[in-house]
Amino acid sequence: MAKRRKNRRGPGILVLIALAVLIAGFIVRRTLIPQAIHYLAYRQPDNPSLAPAAMPSEDLSPSDREQLDQTLKQKAH
């Protein structure tokens, strides 16, 4: 009876597939995930004029501006 040699290609292909998955995982983690987190974490309002009223405005009335200037002058001295 002649002995047949086992085909050793199976584990080699599995190692290559595992290595490719590992490399793809690193690439995804380094490139796609930071972009996705930035996209999910910061969303600009579609219409800035409809922003919530609780957000402070930098447009001060003249009397408020004068009061702020006086307060800053007092703090500086």
Secondary structure as UniProt FT lines:
FT   HELIX           9..27
FT   HELIX           28..32
FT   HELIX           33..41
FT   HELIX           48..50
FT   TURN            53..54
FT   HELIX           62..76
//
